């Protein structure tokens, strides 16, 4: 069993690697946030002016701007490098991990969380500034509690995301074209994850189906929790749905992993 100290060391190494190019990281985060905020402002301002309404799907114009930027930011947190497992299989690099006293998938989860931690800092800072200095009407639902719970749900979604993608990447034991499946899954998350618009703006039946899929639970769900639009029983149902998908995807992932290892020759494909 992996000790907490080993977990901390893995996350520390990945965090230091991520911070090796601080200027690039700051420019990337800053420019991305600015571009998304400006695009969101232009688009939603035009939509609200054309419709002549004050709210869409229960969101004001300012809240939709924050929703769009926040959802896209969480999507980036969950955006795993395509081939992060299949490349190890293809090149035979998986062999070095198999002799380590740690579960390979667990190692990948911890490594990704370590790399993601640095991006939570500007996210938390931006949300706190919005909470403190934003218009009281726009922040009426968002509280410190919803912010903390939302960040916790975001971490859970990050883990669920790695399990989902690793299940797809384990197909690399049988094929070297897994990246196309990962890209397809990437696009599905963008469409059905509540990134472009809140699910409440979709037809009711479609929105309710998407609401219990892991695609939404990884991105749209933590976004709505942070903004205070999901709480009480809805929050509990979402967490239970995440737990159910954890069990289902992890069971499937372990089955694919064990079957694939029987075919792995240790020298790649």
C-alpha positions in Angstrom: 0.0 0.0 0.0 1.3 3.4 -1.0 2.2 5.6 2.0 1.0 9.2 2.3 4.7 10.3 2.2 5.2 8.6 -1.2 2.0 10.3 -2.5 3.2 13.7 -1.3 6.6 13.1 -3.0 5.0 12.2 -6.3 2.8 15.2 -6.2 5.7 17.4 -5.2 7.8 16.2 -8.1 5.0 16.8 -10.6 4.3 20.2 -9.1 8.0 21.3 -9.4 8.0 20.0 -13.0 5.0 22.1 -13.8 6.6 25.2 -12.2 9.9 24.8 -14.1 8.7 27.3 -16.7 6.9 29.8 -14.6 6.8 32.6 -17.2 5.2 30.3 -19.8 2.7 29.1 -17.2 1.7 32.6 -16.1 1.4 33.8 -19.7 -0.7 30.8 -20.7 -3.1 31.1 -17.8 -3.3 34.9 -18.0 -3.9 35.1 -21.8 -6.3 32.2 -21.7 -8.4 33.8 -18.9 -8.5 37.1 -20.7 -9.4 35.7 -24.1 -12.2 33.6 -22.6 -13.6 36.4 -20.5 -13.6 38.7 -23.4 -15.2 36.2 -25.8 -17.8 35.3 -23.2 -18.6 38.9 -22.5 -19.1 39.7 -26.3 -21.2 36.6 -26.9 -23.5 36.7 -23.9 -24.0 40.5 -24.2 -25.2 40.0 -27.7 -27.5 37.1 -26.6 -29.0 39.1 -23.8 -29.6 42.2 -26.0 -31.3 40.1 -28.7 -33.5 38.2 -26.3 -34.3 41.2 -24.1 -34.3 39.0 -21.0 -32.4 39.4 -17.7 -31.7 35.7 -17.1 -31.0 32.6 -19.1 -31.4 29.2 -17.4 -31.4 31.0 -14.1 -28.1 32.8 -14.8 -27.6 36.6 -15.1 -25.3 37.9 -17.8 -22.4 38.3 -15.3 -23.0 34.8 -13.9 -22.9 33.3 -17.4 -19.7 35.1 -18.1 -18.2 33.6 -15.0 -19.7 30.2 -15.8 -18.2 30.1 -19.2 -14.7 31.0 -18.0 -14.9 28.8 -15.0 -16.2 25.7 -16.9 -13.5 26.2 -19.6 -10.9 26.5 -16.8 -12.0 23.3 -15.1 -12.1 21.6 -18.5 -8.4 22.5 -18.9 -7.7 21.1 -15.5 -9.1 17.8 -16.7 -7.5 17.9 -20.1 -5.1 15.0 -20.0 -2.3 14.7 -22.5 -3.5 12.4 -25.1 -1.5 9.2 -25.1 -0.5 9.6 -21.4 -0.8 5.8 -21.0 -1.0 4.4 -24.6 2.4 5.9 -25.4 3.9 4.1 -22.4 2.4 0.8 -23.8 3.4 1.5 -27.4 7.0 2.4 -26.6 7.5 -0.2 -23.9 8.0 2.4 -21.2 5.3 0.7 -19.1 7.8 -1.9 -18.0 9.6 0.4 -15.7 6.4 1.2 -13.8 5.4 -2.4 -13.4 8.4 -3.0 -11.1 7.6 -0.1 -8.9 5.8 -0.7 -5.6 2.8 1.4 -6.6 -0.3 0.8 -8.7 0.3 2.2 -12.2 -3.1 3.9 -12.5 -2.9 5.3 -9.0 0.5 6.7 -9.9 -1.0 8.4 -13.0 -3.9 9.9 -10.9 -1.5 11.3 -8.3 0.8 12.6 -10.9 -2.0 14.4 -12.7 -3.4 15.9 -9.5 0.1 17.2 -8.7 0.3 18.9 -12.0 -3.2 20.3 -11.6 -2.6 21.9 -8.2 -0.7 24.9 -9.6 -3.7 25.8 -11.7 -6.1 25.7 -8.7 -4.3 28.8 -7.2 -5.3 31.4 -9.9 -8.7 29.7 -10.0 -9.3 30.1 -6.3 -7.9 33.7 -6.3 -10.2 34.7 -9.2 -13.2 33.3 -7.5 -12.5 34.9 -4.2 -12.1 38.3 -5.9 -15.4 37.8 -7.7 -17.0 36.8 -4.4 -15.6 39.9 -2.6 -15.8 42.6 -5.2 -18.6 41.4 -7.5 -22.1 42.8 -7.6 -24.1 41.4 -4.6 -26.9 40.4 -7.0 -24.5 38.4 -9.1 -22.8 36.7 -6.1 -26.0 36.1 -4.1 -25.9 32.3 -4.6 -22.1 32.0 -4.4 -20.7 31.6 -0.9 -17.4 30.6 0.7 -19.0 27.2 1.5 -20.1 26.7 -2.1 -16.6 27.7 -3.2 -14.9 25.2 -0.9 -17.3 22.4 -1.7 -17.0 23.2 -5.4 -13.2 22.9 -5.4 -13.5 19.6 -3.5 -16.0 18.3 -6.2 -13.6 19.6 -8.8 -10.8 17.4 -7.4 -13.2 14.4 -7.4 -14.1 15.2 -11.0 -10.4 15.3 -11.8 -9.9 11.8 -10.4 -13.0 10.5 -12.3 -11.6 12.1 -15.4 -8.3 10.2 -15.1 -10.1 6.9 -14.5 -12.3 7.5 -17.6 -9.5 8.4 -19.9 -7.2 5.6 -18.6 -9.9 3.1 -19.3 -9.8 4.3 -23.0 -6.0 4.5 -23.0 -5.7 0.9 -21.8 -7.0 -0.1 -25.2 -3.5 0.6 -26.3 -2.6 -3.0 -25.5 -4.6 -3.9 -28.6 -4.2 -0.9 -30.9 -1.8 2.0 -31.5 -4.6 4.3 -32.7 -6.1 5.0 -29.3 -5.5 8.7 -29.6 -8.4 9.0 -32.0 -10.8 7.5 -29.3 -9.3 9.9 -26.7 -10.0 12.9 -29.1 -13.5 11.7 -29.6 -14.0 11.5 -25.8 -12.5 15.0 -25.5 -15.1 16.4 -27.9 -17.9 14.6 -26.1 -16.9 16.1 -22.8 -16.9 19.5 -24.4 -20.3 19.1 -25.8 -22.2 17.2 -23.1 -20.2 18.4 -20.1 -22.0 21.7 -19.8 -19.0 23.7 -20.9 -20.5 25.8 -23.7 -23.8 26.5 -21.9 -25.4 25.3 -18.6 -27.5 22.1 -19.0 -30.5 24.1 -17.8 -30.5 25.9 -21.2 -30.9 22.6 -23.1 -34.2 20.8 -23.6 -35.3 19.3 -20.3 -35.1 15.7 -21.3 -31.6 16.0 -22.9 -30.3 18.1 -19.9 -31.5 15.5 -17.4 -29.8 12.6 -19.3 -26.5 14.6 -19.5 -26.7 15.5 -15.8 -26.0 12.0 -14.7 -23.2 11.2 -17.1 -19.6 11.4 -16.0 -19.0 14.0 -18.7 -21.1 16.6 -16.9 -20.0 15.4 -13.4 -16.4 16.2 -14.3 -16.9 19.8 -15.5 -20.4 21.2 -15.4 -21.3 19.9 -12.0 -18.4 21.4 -10.0 -18.9 24.7 -12.0 -22.6 24.9 -10.9 -21.6 23.9 -7.3 -19.1 26.7 -7.1 -21.6 29.3 -8.4 -24.2 28.1 -5.8 -26.7 26.8 -8.4 -26.4 23.2 -7.1 -27.0 22.5 -3.4 -29.0 20.4 -1.0 -30.5 17.3 -2.5 -29.2 18.1 -6.0 -25.6 18.2 -4.6 -26.1 14.9 -2.8 -27.5 13.2 -5.9 -24.6 14.5 -7.9 -22.1 13.2 -5.4 -23.8 9.8 -5.4 -23.7 9.7 -9.2 -20.0 10.4 -9.0 -19.5 7.6 -6.6 -21.5 5.2 -8.8 -19.4 6.1 -11.8 -16.2 5.8 -9.7 -17.1 2.2 -8.9 -18.3 1.3 -12.4 -15.4 2.9 -14.3 -12.8 1.6 -11.9 -14.1 -2.0 -12.2 -14.1 -1.7 -16.0 -10.7 -0.1 -16.0 -9.1 -2.9 -13.8 -10.7 -5.6 -16.0 -9.2 -4.0 -19.2 -5.9 -3.5 -17.5 -5.6 -7.1 -16.3 -6.6 -8.5 -19.7 -4.2 -6.2 -21.5 -1.2 -7.1 -19.2 -1.6 -10.7 -20.3 -0.8 -9.5 -23.9 2.0 -7.1 -23.0 5.4 -8.3 -24.0 7.4 -5.6 -22.3 9.0 -4.2 -25.4 6.1 -2.1 -26.8 4.1 -2.6 -30.0 
